[in-house]
Amino acid sequence: KQLSKKNNKNRQIRQTKRSLFQAPFLCYNIIYIMSEKNYEFTKKFAKHLKLERIKKDMSQEELAFKAGISLVAYGAIESGKSSPKLETVYKIAQALDIEIFKLFIFND
């Protein structure tokens, strides 16, 4: 009976070690999948933002100035290289004179 307990304990230790070894790989995969989804969303947002800006017949410079953000920051957002904070999205929506939720409605 004591031998059985010892074997069970050893088995549990091996399983724990195996789980700990695999954990970083699983976390990496989850983070990769989430970042891929975020990348897709950022690109869709950027494309839609550009369309809204063009509809209002504004240049990037005009919109950035009106929103109170730098041209470099706005360019990075519109090209999909940067994900803006909600506060920045709000400023952009005000500059475009549209309701903020409309920037999140993608038709593709």
Buried (B, 14 or more C-beta within 10 A) or exposed (E): EEEEEEEEEEEEEEEEEEEEEEEEEEEEEEEEEEEEEEEEBBEBBBBBBBEBBEEBEBEBEBBBBBBEBEBEBBBBBBBBEBBBEEEBBBBBBBBBEBEBEEBEEEEE
